[in-house]
Amino acid sequence: MEFSDIKTELIRITDPDQQQSDIARAAACIRQGGLVVFPTETVYGLGGDATNASSAKKIYAAKGRPSDNPLIIHVASPEDAADYAQLCPTYERLARAFMPGPLTVILPRKQTIPKDTTGGLETVAVRCPVHPVARALIRAAGVPIAAPSANISGKPSPTCARHVAEDMNGRVDFILDGGDCEIGLESTIVAVTGEDRVTLLRPGAITYDALCMVVTHVEIARAVSEKLGDNEKPLSPGMKYRHYAPDAPVVLLDGSDIAALSFLLREQHTHRCAILCYDEEYARLIENVDDHSLLFPIGKAADVASHAKTLFTALREADRAKPDIIYAHLPSKEGLGLALYNRMIRASAHTVLNVD
Protein backbone atom coordinates (compact mmCIF):
# COMPACT_ATOMS: atom_id res chain seq x y z
CA MET A 1 0.00 0.00 0.00
CA GLU A 2 1.33 3.45 -0.93
CA PHE A 3 0.90 6.22 1.63
CA SER A 4 2.35 9.16 -0.29
CA ASP A 5 -1.07 10.53 -1.29
CA ILE A 6 -2.54 10.52 2.24
CA LYS A 7 -2.68 13.92 3.89
CA THR A 8 -3.09 13.35 7.61
CA GLU A 9 -5.21 15.88 9.49
CA LEU A 10 -4.56 16.30 13.22
CA ILE A 11 -7.48 17.56 15.31
CA ARG A 12 -7.18 18.44 19.00
CA ILE A 13 -10.28 17.18 20.85
CA THR A 14 -10.75 18.73 24.30
CA ASP A 15 -14.51 18.17 24.61
CA PRO A 16 -16.20 15.68 22.24
CA ASP A 17 -19.64 17.00 23.17
CA GLN A 18 -18.64 20.49 22.04
CA GLN A 19 -16.76 19.23 18.99
CA GLN A 20 -19.37 16.96 17.47
CA SER A 21 -18.64 18.21 13.95
CA ASP A 22 -15.01 17.09 14.25
CA ILE A 23 -16.08 13.71 15.63
CA ALA A 24 -18.63 13.39 12.82
CA ARG A 25 -15.98 14.01 10.14
CA ALA A 26 -13.71 11.34 11.62
CA ALA A 27 -16.62 8.92 11.97
CA ALA A 28 -17.59 9.43 8.33
CA CYS A 29 -14.01 8.62 7.38
CA ILE A 30 -14.27 5.32 9.29
CA ARG A 31 -17.53 4.40 7.51
CA GLN A 32 -15.98 5.22 4.14
CA GLY A 33 -13.07 2.83 4.73
CA GLY A 34 -10.51 5.33 6.00
CA LEU A 35 -8.23 5.20 9.03
CA VAL A 36 -8.52 7.36 12.16
CA VAL A 37 -6.17 7.38 15.15
CA PHE A 38 -7.96 8.08 18.44
CA PRO A 39 -7.07 8.12 22.14
CA THR A 40 -8.14 5.52 24.67
CA GLU A 41 -7.40 5.24 28.38
CA THR A 42 -4.64 2.73 27.58
CA VAL A 43 -2.79 3.82 24.40
CA TYR A 44 -3.72 5.47 21.10
CA GLY A 45 -5.54 3.20 18.65
CA LEU A 46 -5.28 2.99 14.84
CA GLY A 47 -8.93 2.61 13.86
CA GLY A 48 -10.88 1.32 10.88
CA ASP A 49 -14.29 -0.27 10.28
CA ALA A 50 -14.09 -3.71 11.89
CA THR A 51 -16.82 -5.05 9.58
CA ASN A 52 -14.91 -4.04 6.44
CA ALA A 53 -12.21 -6.47 5.29
CA SER A 54 -10.49 -3.78 3.22
CA SER A 55 -10.23 -1.50 6.27
CA ALA A 56 -8.55 -4.30 8.21
CA LYS A 57 -6.04 -4.71 5.38
CA LYS A 58 -5.34 -0.96 5.46
CA ILE A 59 -4.66 -1.17 9.21
CA TYR A 60 -2.17 -4.01 8.74
CA ALA A 61 -0.47 -2.10 5.92
CA ALA A 62 -0.27 1.19 7.85
CA LYS A 63 1.34 -0.58 10.82
CA GLY A 64 3.46 -2.98 8.79
CA ARG A 65 1.80 -5.63 10.96
CA PRO A 66 1.69 -9.39 10.19
CA SER A 67 -1.82 -10.29 9.05
CA ASP A 68 -2.07 -13.26 11.43
CA ASN A 69 -1.89 -10.88 14.41
CA PRO A 70 -5.57 -10.35 15.35
CA LEU A 71 -7.15 -6.91 15.77
CA ILE A 72 -9.30 -5.85 18.73
CA ILE A 73 -12.73 -4.46 17.91
CA HIS A 74 -13.96 -1.52 19.99
CA VAL A 75 -17.67 -1.09 20.73
CA ALA A 76 -19.59 1.82 22.27
CA SER A 77 -21.26 -0.28 24.98
CA PRO A 78 -20.67 -3.82 26.29
CA GLU A 79 -24.09 -4.93 25.00
CA ASP A 80 -23.14 -4.00 21.42
CA ALA A 81 -20.76 -6.97 21.36
CA ALA A 82 -23.79 -9.23 20.83
CA ASP A 83 -23.90 -8.13 17.18
CA TYR A 84 -20.35 -9.33 16.54
CA ALA A 85 -19.62 -12.15 19.00
CA GLN A 86 -21.38 -15.01 20.73
CA LEU A 87 -21.82 -13.81 24.29
CA CYS A 88 -22.00 -15.95 27.42
CA PRO A 89 -22.60 -15.48 31.18
CA THR A 90 -18.85 -15.23 31.86
CA TYR A 91 -18.56 -12.33 29.42
CA GLU A 92 -21.55 -10.65 31.02
CA ARG A 93 -19.99 -10.89 34.48
CA LEU A 94 -16.71 -9.46 33.21
CA ALA A 95 -18.54 -6.68 31.39
CA ARG A 96 -20.50 -5.70 34.50
CA ALA A 97 -17.31 -5.57 36.54
CA PHE A 98 -14.85 -3.95 34.15
CA MET A 99 -16.58 -2.32 31.16
CA PRO A 100 -16.29 0.34 29.96
CA GLY A 101 -12.62 0.01 30.80
CA PRO A 102 -9.26 -1.53 29.88
CA LEU A 103 -10.44 -5.12 29.36
CA THR A 104 -10.61 -7.09 26.11
CA VAL A 105 -12.52 -10.40 25.97
CA ILE A 106 -12.03 -13.00 23.25
CA LEU A 107 -15.21 -14.78 22.15
CA PRO A 108 -16.45 -16.83 19.18
CA ARG A 109 -16.98 -14.43 16.30
CA LYS A 110 -20.16 -13.88 14.30
CA GLN A 111 -20.14 -13.55 10.52
CA THR A 112 -20.49 -9.77 10.86
CA ILE A 113 -16.75 -9.63 11.56
CA PRO A 114 -14.56 -10.83 8.66
CA LYS A 115 -11.57 -13.09 9.24
CA ASP A 116 -9.37 -10.31 7.85
CA THR A 117 -10.06 -8.49 11.13
CA THR A 118 -9.47 -11.52 13.37
CA GLY A 119 -6.17 -12.64 11.85
CA GLY A 120 -7.91 -15.67 10.35
CA LEU A 121 -9.27 -16.87 13.71
CA GLU A 122 -12.82 -17.96 14.48
CA THR A 123 -12.73 -15.75 17.55
CA VAL A 124 -12.97 -12.00 17.95
CA ALA A 125 -11.45 -9.74 20.63
CA VAL A 126 -13.98 -7.24 22.01
CA ARG A 127 -13.31 -4.13 24.07
CA CYS A 128 -15.42 -1.18 25.27
CA PRO A 129 -13.09 1.73 26.09
CA VAL A 130 -13.94 4.32 28.73
CA HIS A 131 -12.20 7.30 27.08
CA PRO A 132 -14.83 9.90 26.05
CA VAL A 133 -13.25 10.61 22.66
CA ALA A 134 -13.07 6.91 21.80
CA ARG A 135 -16.68 6.30 22.80
CA ALA A 136 -17.93 9.37 20.94
CA LEU A 137 -16.14 8.25 17.77
CA ILE A 138 -17.49 4.69 17.94
CA ARG A 139 -21.06 5.91 18.55
CA ALA A 140 -20.85 8.39 15.69
CA ALA A 141 -19.35 5.82 13.31
CA GLY A 142 -22.17 3.36 13.97
CA VAL A 143 -19.80 0.42 13.42
CA PRO A 144 -17.30 -1.34 15.69
CA ILE A 145 -13.82 0.05 15.23
CA ALA A 146 -10.91 -2.36 14.81
CA ALA A 147 -7.89 -0.73 16.42
CA PRO A 148 -4.44 -1.97 17.34
CA SER A 149 -2.00 0.48 18.90
CA ALA A 150 -1.16 3.37 16.56
CA ASN A 151 2.54 2.67 16.05
CA ILE A 152 4.69 1.00 13.46
CA SER A 153 4.55 -2.71 14.28
CA GLY A 154 7.06 -3.74 16.92
CA LYS A 155 7.81 -0.21 18.17
CA PRO A 156 6.74 1.23 21.54
CA SER A 157 3.02 2.01 21.63
CA PRO A 158 2.10 5.72 21.56
CA THR A 159 0.53 7.36 24.61
CA CYS A 160 0.41 10.89 23.18
CA ALA A 161 -0.49 12.36 19.79
CA ARG A 162 3.07 13.57 19.16
CA HIS A 163 4.35 10.00 19.17
CA VAL A 164 1.44 8.91 16.96
CA ALA A 165 2.40 11.54 14.39
CA GLU A 166 6.00 10.30 14.35
CA ASP A 167 4.80 6.89 13.14
CA MET A 168 1.49 7.54 11.37
CA ASN A 169 1.73 10.90 9.64
CA GLY A 170 0.99 10.19 5.96
CA ARG A 171 -0.42 6.74 6.76
CA VAL A 172 -3.83 7.68 8.20
CA ASP A 173 -6.55 10.18 7.38
CA PHE A 174 -7.08 11.68 10.85
CA ILE A 175 -5.30 11.82 14.19
CA LEU A 176 -7.57 12.84 17.06
CA ASP A 177 -5.41 14.35 19.79
CA GLY A 178 -7.07 13.72 23.15
CA GLY A 179 -4.02 14.36 25.31
CA ASP A 180 -1.90 11.86 27.19
CA CYS A 181 -3.31 8.40 27.90
CA GLU A 182 -4.10 7.69 31.53
CA ILE A 183 -2.84 4.11 31.91
CA GLY A 184 -0.06 3.81 29.35
CA LEU A 185 -0.19 0.03 28.76
CA GLU A 186 -2.57 -1.79 26.43
CA SER A 187 -5.71 -3.47 27.74
CA THR A 188 -5.84 -6.75 29.60
CA ILE A 189 -6.88 -9.56 27.24
CA VAL A 190 -8.68 -12.71 28.38
CA ALA A 191 -10.18 -15.58 26.39
CA VAL A 192 -13.33 -17.23 27.71
CA THR A 193 -12.49 -20.93 27.77
CA GLY A 194 -15.51 -22.32 29.63
CA GLU A 195 -18.19 -21.56 32.17
CA ASP A 196 -16.63 -19.34 34.86
CA ARG A 197 -13.21 -19.92 33.28
CA VAL A 198 -10.83 -17.61 31.38
CA THR A 199 -7.22 -17.56 30.21
CA LEU A 200 -5.21 -14.37 30.69
CA LEU A 201 -3.42 -13.76 27.39
CA ARG A 202 -2.11 -10.24 27.94
CA PRO A 203 -1.96 -8.59 31.37
CA GLY A 204 -2.90 -4.96 31.83
CA ALA A 205 -4.51 -2.60 34.31
CA ILE A 206 -7.18 -5.20 35.06
CA THR A 207 -4.91 -7.47 37.06
CA TYR A 208 -4.95 -11.22 37.63
CA ASP A 209 -6.17 -10.65 41.20
CA ALA A 210 -9.00 -8.42 39.98
CA LEU A 211 -10.10 -11.06 37.46
CA CYS A 212 -10.11 -13.70 40.21
CA MET A 213 -12.67 -11.61 42.10
CA VAL A 214 -15.12 -12.09 39.21
CA VAL A 215 -14.18 -15.44 37.59
CA THR A 216 -13.37 -18.53 39.64
CA HIS A 217 -10.84 -20.09 37.26
CA VAL A 218 -8.18 -17.76 35.79
CA GLU A 219 -5.24 -19.36 34.00
CA ILE A 220 -2.21 -17.33 32.88
CA ALA A 221 -1.08 -18.22 29.36
CA ARG A 222 2.52 -19.33 28.94
CA ALA A 223 3.04 -16.60 26.33
CA VAL A 224 2.56 -13.87 28.96
CA SER A 225 6.15 -14.36 30.08
CA GLU A 226 7.64 -16.81 27.57
CA LYS A 227 8.29 -16.83 23.84
CA LEU A 228 5.84 -18.43 21.43
CA GLY A 229 7.30 -20.93 19.00
CA ASP A 230 7.69 -20.02 15.33
CA ASN A 231 4.78 -22.27 14.35
CA GLU A 232 2.42 -21.19 17.15
CA LYS A 233 -0.45 -18.92 16.10
CA PRO A 234 -1.04 -15.88 18.33
CA LEU A 235 -4.49 -15.86 19.97
CA SER A 236 -4.32 -12.17 20.80
CA PRO A 237 -2.23 -9.11 19.93
CA GLY A 238 1.25 -8.92 21.43
CA MET A 239 1.73 -12.65 22.00
CA LYS A 240 4.14 -13.67 19.28
CA TYR A 241 6.09 -10.95 17.55
CA ARG A 242 8.74 -8.60 18.92
CA HIS A 243 6.75 -5.77 20.45
CA TYR A 244 7.14 -2.42 22.18
CA ALA A 245 10.81 -2.25 21.20
CA PRO A 246 12.99 0.76 20.31
CA ASP A 247 15.78 0.42 17.75
CA ALA A 248 18.49 0.25 20.41
CA PRO A 249 18.77 -3.09 22.24
CA VAL A 250 17.08 -3.21 25.63
CA VAL A 251 18.59 -5.16 28.55
CA LEU A 252 16.66 -5.78 31.78
CA LEU A 253 18.59 -5.88 35.04
CA ASP A 254 17.60 -8.61 37.48
CA GLY A 255 18.84 -8.09 41.02
CA SER A 256 18.63 -5.82 44.03
CA ASP A 257 18.26 -2.07 43.50
CA ILE A 258 21.68 -1.55 45.13
CA ALA A 259 23.37 -4.02 42.77
CA ALA A 260 21.61 -2.52 39.76
CA LEU A 261 22.71 1.00 40.70
CA SER A 262 26.32 -0.13 41.12
CA PHE A 263 26.20 -1.82 37.71
CA LEU A 264 24.73 1.29 36.06
CA LEU A 265 27.33 3.57 37.62
CA ARG A 266 30.06 1.38 36.10
CA GLU A 267 28.36 1.02 32.72
CA GLN A 268 28.01 4.77 32.25
CA HIS A 269 31.78 4.91 31.80
CA THR A 270 31.88 1.95 29.38
CA HIS A 271 29.01 2.44 26.93
CA ARG A 272 26.77 5.20 25.70
CA CYS A 273 23.85 3.75 27.62
CA ALA A 274 20.38 5.16 28.16
CA ILE A 275 18.90 4.29 31.54
CA LEU A 276 15.28 3.99 32.62
CA CYS A 277 15.86 4.67 36.30
CA TYR A 278 13.90 5.05 39.49
CA ASP A 279 13.59 8.54 40.95
CA GLU A 280 15.66 7.43 43.95
CA GLU A 281 18.57 6.50 41.64
CA TYR A 282 18.47 9.65 39.54
CA ALA A 283 20.51 11.88 41.88
CA ARG A 284 23.39 9.35 42.07
CA LEU A 285 23.37 8.69 38.36
CA ILE A 286 23.23 12.33 37.34
CA GLU A 287 26.38 13.00 39.36
CA ASN A 288 28.27 10.38 37.36
CA VAL A 289 27.27 11.00 33.76
CA ASP A 290 28.21 13.88 31.50
CA ASP A 291 25.19 13.53 29.20
CA HIS A 292 22.12 13.90 31.40
CA SER A 293 19.90 13.37 28.37
CA LEU A 294 20.60 9.64 28.70
CA LEU A 295 18.72 9.39 32.03
CA PHE A 296 14.97 8.76 32.02
CA PRO A 297 13.28 8.70 35.45
CA ILE A 298 10.11 6.57 35.46
CA GLY A 299 8.89 7.21 39.01
CA LYS A 300 9.66 6.00 42.50
CA ALA A 301 10.75 2.37 42.83
CA ALA A 302 7.47 1.32 44.47
CA ASP A 303 5.19 3.25 42.06
CA VAL A 304 4.43 0.60 39.45
CA ALA A 305 1.51 2.63 38.02
CA SER A 306 3.95 5.44 37.21
CA HIS A 307 6.36 2.96 35.59
CA ALA A 308 3.52 1.65 33.43
CA LYS A 309 2.30 5.09 32.40
CA THR A 310 5.77 6.34 31.43
CA LEU A 311 7.29 3.17 29.96
CA PHE A 312 6.54 3.63 26.26
CA THR A 313 7.34 7.36 26.31
CA ALA A 314 10.63 6.64 28.09
CA LEU A 315 11.57 3.97 25.54
CA ARG A 316 10.84 6.32 22.65
CA GLU A 317 12.75 9.21 24.20
CA ALA A 318 15.66 6.94 25.11
CA ASP A 319 15.86 5.71 21.54
CA ARG A 320 15.88 9.28 20.26
CA ALA A 321 19.13 9.83 22.20
CA LYS A 322 20.80 7.20 19.93
CA PRO A 323 22.36 5.09 22.69
CA ASP A 324 24.35 1.91 22.19
CA ILE A 325 22.09 0.13 24.68
CA ILE A 326 19.10 0.83 26.95
CA TYR A 327 19.04 -0.51 30.51
CA ALA A 328 15.97 -0.89 32.70
CA HIS A 329 14.95 -2.80 35.81
CA LEU A 330 13.25 -6.17 35.44
CA PRO A 331 9.79 -5.68 37.00
CA SER A 332 8.19 -8.05 39.46
CA LYS A 333 5.21 -10.13 38.36
CA GLU A 334 2.93 -8.99 41.17
CA GLY A 335 -0.25 -7.03 40.44
CA LEU A 336 0.20 -4.46 37.69
CA GLY A 337 3.86 -5.50 37.63
CA LEU A 338 2.92 -8.54 35.53
CA ALA A 339 1.69 -6.25 32.73
CA LEU A 340 4.87 -4.19 32.95
CA TYR A 341 6.97 -7.38 32.93
CA ASN A 342 5.10 -8.64 29.87
CA ARG A 343 5.79 -5.47 27.85
CA MET A 344 9.40 -5.10 28.94
CA ILE A 345 10.36 -8.73 28.38
CA ARG A 346 9.17 -8.34 24.79
CA ALA A 347 10.82 -4.95 24.32
CA SER A 348 14.08 -6.59 25.39
CA ALA A 349 13.55 -9.76 23.32
CA HIS A 350 13.82 -11.65 26.65
CA THR A 351 17.32 -10.26 27.31
CA VAL A 352 17.86 -10.30 31.10
CA LEU A 353 21.14 -9.71 32.93
CA ASN A 354 21.59 -10.81 36.54
CA VAL A 355 23.57 -8.14 38.43
CA ASP A 356 23.59 -9.62 41.96
N, C-alpha and C positions, 0 to 999 in steps of 0.2 A: 504494500500500500504506500502511495506517495503522499507526503504531508505538505509539500511545498506550497500548495494552493490554499491551505487552511489558514485563515486569519483568526487567531484566538482573541476573543473579547473577554477582558477581566472586569467583573462587576463586584463592587464592594456591597455586601448585604449586611446592614446593621439592624434592620427590623423588617422581616419578611411580610408582616401585615401591612406595613406602610410602603412596601416596594413590590406590590403584587404584579405590576406591569413587568418588572424585571424577571420575577419568578415565572410569569406566564411566557415570556420570550424563551427562557431556558427550557421550560416544559414543552413548548412547541417543538423546539429543536430535538428533544428526546423522542417525541412522537414521530418526527420526520426522519428518524434514523441517525441523528447526530450524536455527538458526545459532549457531555457536560460534567465538569469536575465540581464537586460540592463538598462542604464540610460535614463531618459527623462528630459525635463526641469522642470517637476513637482516633481516626486519621481521616485525611481527605480521600474521597472515593472518586473513581473514574467511571462515570455513569452512562449507560445506554439502555434502550428498551429491552428488557429481559425476555420479552415474547418474540423478539425479532432476531432471527438467526444472523442476519447481516450486521446488526448492531453488535452482537457478541463478537463476530469476526473483526470488526473495527476496534473493539476494546483490546483484543489479543494483539492486533497489529500495532496499536498505539503504544502498548506497554512493551512490545517485543516478548510477549508471554507465551510459553508453550500451551498449545490448545488442549492438552489433557489436564490442565490445572483448572479446576472448576471455579465458576464465578458465584458470588453470593448475590441473591436477589433481595432487594430492599422494598418493604411494603409500608404503607402509611399507618396501618393498624394491625395488631396480631391476627385479628379475624380475617383479614384480607388474604392470608396465606391459604385459606381453604380453596381459593380459585386456582391455586398453582401447585398445591401439594396435598397429599393424603394425611389429614390430621389425625391425632390420637389423644387419649387422655393425658399421656405423659407430656406431650407438647402443650396441651392446655394448662397443665400445672406450671410448667416452666414459663409460659407466656404470662400467666397471672402474677408470678413472682418477679419476673425480670424484664418484661417488655411493657412499653418501649425501653430500650436500654442496650447495653453492649453484649448481647447474646445472639448467636446464630445457631439454628437448629436444623439438622439434616434429616430430611423426610423423603419418602417415595414421591417422585415427581408426577404431576399430571401432564397430559399432552399439550397443555397451554404453554409449557416451557420447553423450548427445543433443546435437543442434546448439545447443540453448539454452545449453549449457555452453561450446561452442566459438565462440560469436559467429557462428554460421551457417557456419563453415568446415568443410571435410572433413578438417581436421587437428586434432590435440589436443596441447596442451603438457603434458609430463610432468615431474614433479620428485620426487625422494626426499630430503626434508630430513634433516639430521643431528641436529637438536635433539631431546633425549630426550622432552620433553613432546609435541612434534608427532608423533613416531614412535609413542609410546604411544597417543595419541588415534586415529591412523589405524588401528593394529592393533586397538584395541578396537572401533572403529566397524565394521570389516569391509568398508568401502567406500572407494573413493578419495575424497578430500576436495578439492573445488574451492575455491580460496582466493586471491582477490586480496588486496592489502594492506588492512588494516582501518581505512581512513580514508574520509571523504567524498571522492567522486571529485574529483580535481584538486588536493587539498590534500597537504601533506607526509605521507609515510608514517609510521606510528607505530613507534617502536623501544622503547617502554615501555608498560606497561598504563595508566598515567595518561593518556597521549595517546590511547590507544584509547578510554578512557571518555569523553573530551571529545567524540569524534565518534560513538561507537556505543552509548552508554548509552540504553536504550529502543528500540534497533533490533535487538538480538541477544538470544539467550536466556542465553548464558554468555560471560564473559570469563575465560580462564585466564591468570593472571598468572605468567609464568615468569621475571620479571626483565628486565633490559635485553638487547637483541639484540647479538650479538657483532660482526656485520659492519656493519649499519646501512644497506646499500643492497640493493635487491632482487636476485634471482638473475640470473646470466648466462642469456640465452636464445639458443639456436641452432636453426636449422631444418636438418634433413638434406636436402640437395638432390641427392645422388648418392652413388655409392660413394666413400668416403674424401673426402667433400666436404660442407662445411656453410657456412651463412651466419649470421654473428653479427648478431642482431636487437636485442639489448639487452645491453650490457656490464655486467659485475659483478665479483665477487671472482675468478671464474675468468677470467683475462685472455686477450686475443688470443694472446699469446705462449705461454701454457699450453696453449691449444687447439691451437696449431701443433705442439706436441710430440706430440700424439696423432692429429691429422687432417692430412693433407698439404695439402689445399686449404681455406683459411678465408677467406671473403669477408666484408667488413664492409658491412652494408646502409647505403644512403644515409641512411635515417631515423635512424641512430644520432646523427648530428650535424646533419641538415637537417630541415626541415619536410616532412611529407607533404601532398600536395594534398588539397583538399576532397573529391574523388571517389575518392581512394585508400583501399582497405580495409586496416586494420591487421592484420598477420599475427601480432602478439603484443601483450601488454599494454604500454602506455607508448609506443607508436610514433606515435600520431596526435594525441591530445587533450592540452590543456594539463595538465601533471602536476606534482606535487610543489610546488605554488605556494602561498605564503601570500596573504593578502588584499592586503597592501602590495606595490607593484611592486618587482621585483628587477632590479638592474642589475649586470652583471658587468664588472669592470675589467680591461682588456687592456693590459699594459705591465709595465715593470720594477717590482719591489717598492718601490724608492725613489720612483718616479713615482706609484705608487698611494698610498703613505703621504702624500706631499705633497698629492695631490688630496683624500684623506680628511681631512687636517688643515684644509684650506680649507672643505670641505663641511660640517664640523661646525658652522661658524658661519653657514651659509646655510640649511640645512634641518634638520628633525628627522629625522636619518638613523640607522638601525640599521646596524651594521657587523659582518660576519663577518670577523674579523681573525686574523692569525697571532699566535702567542704573542710573537714578537719585536717586533711592532708595538704590542702592548697597552700597554706602559709609556709610549710616546710619546703614544698616543691618550688614555690616561686622564688625562694631564696637561692636556689641551686640551679636555676636554668636562665640562660641569657634571653631566650625567646619565649616570652610569656604567652605568646599566641598559641603555643602548643599545649597549654593546660586548659582543660574543660571541666569545671566543677559541675557535678550532677546532683548535688544536695548532700545533706548529712548522711552519715553511714547508715543510720537506722531508718531513713525516710525512703522506703522503697517506692512509694507513690511518686515522689519527686524524680527518682531514677527512671521510672517508667515514662513519665511525662517528657523528660528531657533527652531520653536515649537517642531517638532518631535524629533530632536536631544536633546533638553533640557529635554523632557519627558523621553527619554531613559537614559540619563546621570543621571537624578534625581533618576530614579528607581534603577540604579546601586548602588547608595549610601545607599540603604536599609532604607528609611525613614518610619516613621509610617504613614505619610500623605504628600501629595504634594499640595501646595497652588499656585494659579495663579489668575491673574486679569480676571474678566469677560469682554470680548471685547465688543465694540459697534457693532451695526449691519449696520454701514455705510460703503459703498464702499467695499474694501477688508476685512474690519472688519467682514462682514457677513460670509465670508468663514472661518475666524479664529473662530468666534463664533460657527459655525456649527461643526468644528472639536473638539473644546474644550468642548462644551456641551455634546458631545458623549463620549469624554475621561473621563469626570467626571460623566457619567451616570446621567446627569441633576442635579447634586448636586451643589446648589448655596447657599452661605451664605451672607446675607445682613449685612454689617459692619458699616453702617451709624448710 
